[in-house]
Amino acid sequence: MIHVVLCDDHAVLRRGIRDTLAEATDITVTGEAASYAELREQLRTATCDVLLLDINMPGRSGLEVLASVRETNPHIRVIMVSMYPEDQYALRSIKAGAQGYANKAGDPVLLIEAVRTVFSGRKYLTAEVAQMLAESLAQPATPVPHESLSEREMQTLLKIANGQRLTDIAQELMLSPKTVSVYRARVLEKLSMSSNAELTAYAIHNQLI
C-alpha cells in the first residue's frame, strides 16, 4: 500500500485529489494539511511514502517546504502540484529535489500514475517537462533576469503582473504588506525596473502570464 499525505491550502482541491486517489486500490491518503505547520504535525504522526505538495503555499512557499521536507524526512518522495504551467515551475521543482511535478489543471487520473511512479523510485515527468529538461541539459539557455528571483519574489512578480494589489498579495500569501513591499522592491532591483507596469510588460514578454 502506498501512503500519501496531501498538502494544499484549498480544501476543495484536496477533496478532489483525495477522491481521485481513492479510485486506486493500492493508494491510501493517510493525512492532509493546509499549511506547513499542519504538514509538520502530520508527518510526525502519519505514515507517508509520497507527499503531494502545493507549490503556492501561504506563509512559506512550496519550494521552501520541499527543502525542509528533504532535510527532515529524506525518505519521503515529493510530487509538487500547481496551477502554474509547467514551463514556470516544473524544472525549478525537479532541480530543487522533487521527484515529480503535476499540473492541477491536467487530467487528475495522471496523479495516480505519478504517485505510483515516484513510489517505485523513478521520477514522474510529463512529456512536456521531460522535453524541457532534456533541452536544458543539452543546450543550457541564456540566463534570463527572472531566473535570479527567489520563489517568493517570483510569486510576487506573477501576482503583480496579474493586476493584484500588494494588500491582496499579502493576504493571499499570509504575509505582512511591508514584507510584500520588500519582495516587490527586490524584484524591481533585480530586473532593473521601476514600476508595476514594467513588471507586467516583462512578464507578458517572457510568457510568464
C-alpha positions in Angstrom: 0.0 0.0 0.0 1.3 3.5 -0.9 0.7 6.0 1.9 0.1 9.6 0.7 -0.2 12.9 2.5 -1.8 15.9 0.8 -0.6 19.5 1.5 -2.7 22.1 -0.2 -4.4 25.2 1.4 -7.5 24.7 -0.8 -10.0 22.3 0.8 -11.9 21.7 -2.4 -8.8 20.8 -4.4 -7.7 18.5 -1.6 -11.0 16.7 -1.6 -10.8 16.3 -5.4 -7.3 14.8 -5.2 -8.4 12.5 -2.3 -11.4 11.3 -4.3 -9.2 10.7 -7.4 -6.6 8.7 -5.4 -9.4 6.7 -3.7 -10.0 5.0 -7.1 -6.7 3.2 -6.8 -6.8 0.2 -4.5 -3.0 0.4 -3.8 -3.1 4.0 -2.6 -4.4 5.4 0.7 -4.4 9.0 1.9 -3.1 9.0 5.5 -3.1 12.7 6.2 -4.0 16.2 4.9 -2.6 19.6 5.7 -3.4 23.2 4.7 -0.1 24.8 5.8 3.5 24.0 6.6 2.7 23.9 10.4 -0.1 21.3 9.8 2.2 19.3 7.5 4.9 19.1 10.1 2.3 17.7 12.6 1.0 15.3 10.0 4.5 14.0 9.2 5.1 13.3 12.9 2.1 11.0 13.2 1.0 9.8 9.7 2.8 7.2 7.6 3.9 8.9 4.4 5.6 7.4 1.4 4.6 10.2 -1.1 3.8 13.8 -0.4 1.7 15.8 -2.8 2.8 19.4 -2.1 1.2 22.5 -3.5 3.8 24.9 -4.8 1.8 28.1 -3.9 1.5 27.7 -0.1 0.6 30.5 2.4 3.4 31.6 4.7 6.2 29.5 3.3 6.4 28.7 -0.4 6.1 25.1 -1.6 9.8 25.0 -2.7 10.8 26.2 0.8 8.7 23.5 2.3 10.2 21.0 -0.1 13.7 21.9 1.1 12.6 21.4 4.7 11.0 18.0 4.0 14.1 16.8 2.1 16.1 17.7 5.2 13.9 16.2 7.9 12.2 13.4 6.0 14.6 12.4 3.2 12.8 9.1 2.6 9.6 10.8 1.5 9.1 11.2 -2.2 7.6 14.6 -3.1 5.4 15.5 -6.1 4.9 19.2 -6.5 1.4 20.2 -7.7 0.4 23.6 -9.1 -2.0 25.5 -11.2 1.0 27.2 -12.9 2.1 26.0 -16.4 4.9 23.5 -16.5 7.3 26.0 -18.1 7.2 28.2 -15.0 7.9 25.9 -12.1 8.4 22.3 -13.3 12.2 22.5 -13.8 12.6 24.5 -10.7 10.8 21.8 -8.7 12.8 18.9 -10.2 16.1 20.7 -9.7 15.1 21.5 -6.1 14.8 17.8 -5.4 11.1 16.9 -6.1 10.5 13.5 -7.7 7.7 14.8 -9.9 5.6 17.8 -10.9 1.9 17.6 -11.8 -0.4 20.4 -13.0 -3.7 20.6 -11.2 -5.4 21.6 -14.4 -4.3 18.4 -16.1 -6.0 15.0 -16.1 -6.5 14.1 -12.4 -6.1 10.4 -13.2 -2.5 11.1 -14.0 -1.9 11.8 -10.3 -2.4 8.1 -9.7 0.3 7.3 -12.3 2.5 10.0 -10.7 2.2 8.5 -7.2 3.0 5.0 -8.4 5.9 6.2 -10.5 7.7 8.1 -7.7 6.9 5.4 -5.2 8.7 2.9 -7.4 11.9 5.1 -7.2 11.6 6.8 -10.6 10.9 10.5 -11.4 7.5 11.4 -12.8 7.8 13.7 -15.8 5.2 14.6 -18.3 6.4 14.6 -21.9 6.5 18.4 -21.9 8.6 18.5 -18.8 10.9 15.7 -20.0 11.5 17.7 -23.2 12.2 20.9 -21.3 14.7 19.0 -19.0 16.4 17.4 -22.0 16.8 20.8 -23.7 18.1 22.5 -20.6 20.7 19.8 -20.2 21.7 19.7 -23.9 21.7 23.4 -24.6 21.6 25.5 -21.4 19.6 28.5 -22.2 21.0 32.0 -21.9 20.0 33.1 -18.3 17.1 35.5 -18.2 16.8 38.1 -15.4 13.8 36.4 -13.6 15.8 33.2 -13.0 17.7 35.1 -10.3 14.5 35.6 -8.3 13.7 33.6 -5.2 10.5 31.6 -5.0 8.7 34.4 -3.1 10.0 37.1 -5.4 8.8 35.1 -8.4 5.3 34.7 -6.9 5.2 38.4 -6.2 6.2 39.2 -9.8 3.4 37.0 -11.2 0.8 38.3 -8.9 1.7 41.9 -9.6 1.7 41.2 -13.3 -1.8 39.7 -12.9 -3.0 43.0 -11.5 -3.2 42.1 -7.8 -2.6 44.8 -5.2 0.1 44.4 -2.6 -2.5 44.2 0.1 -4.3 41.4 -1.7 -1.0 39.6 -2.3 -0.1 39.9 1.4 -3.4 38.4 2.4 -3.1 35.5 -0.1 0.4 34.7 1.0 -0.3 35.3 4.7 2.5 37.9 4.8 2.5 41.5 6.0 2.1 44.2 3.4 5.5 45.5 4.4 7.1 42.1 3.7 5.4 42.0 0.2 6.7 45.5 -0.4 10.2 44.3 0.3 9.8 41.5 -2.2 8.5 43.9 -4.8 11.5 46.2 -4.2 13.9 43.3 -4.6 12.1 42.2 -7.9 12.4 45.7 -9.3 16.0 45.9 -8.3 16.9 42.5 -9.8 15.1 43.2 -13.0 16.3 46.8 -13.2 12.8 48.2 -13.4 10.9 51.0 -11.6 7.2 50.3 -11.8 4.5 47.7 -11.8 3.7 48.5 -15.4 7.3 47.5 -16.4 7.0 44.3 -14.4 3.7 43.4 -16.2 5.2 44.1 -19.6 8.2 42.0 -18.7 6.0 39.1 -17.5 4.0 39.2 -20.7 7.1 39.4 -22.9 8.6 36.4 -21.3 5.3 34.5 -21.4 5.2 34.2 -17.6 1.4 35.0 -17.6 
